[in-house]
Amino acid sequence: MFARLSTVSTVLFFATFAAATAVPRTDKPTTGDECTAVGGDVNCCNSVSEVDDPAVKTIAGLLGIVLGPLDALIGLTCSGIDIIGGGNSCTSQTVCCTGNNFGGGLLVIGCSPINIDI
């Protein structure tokens, strides 16, 4: 009886953990205004990669993040951009990220490239 309870608890634990990192599929915004309209954050990322990229897997592993199959890009080493205030510039990739942010921007889920003039 306790073995069955232990198994169920373990399965529920991992299912909950995986659900916390899931990203809902939405239409990808193409501008900063569209990004904020869908609840996303405009970021400047040093790189944007697929989930199966070795760098993404390494960083996710170090942060203890389980990444399942996602139909979204992962931003690496990202910082926020204030599209209203201006004055900020992005010399890397400007993206809209609608998913979770881990490690203060070290890994951001659900990013898509956008055009923005700042």
Beta strands, then each sheet from edge to edge (+ up, - down):
strand 1: 41-49
strand 2: 73-80
strand 3: 93-97
strand 4: 101-102
strand 5: 107-113
sheet 1: 4+ 5- 2+ 1- 3+
end
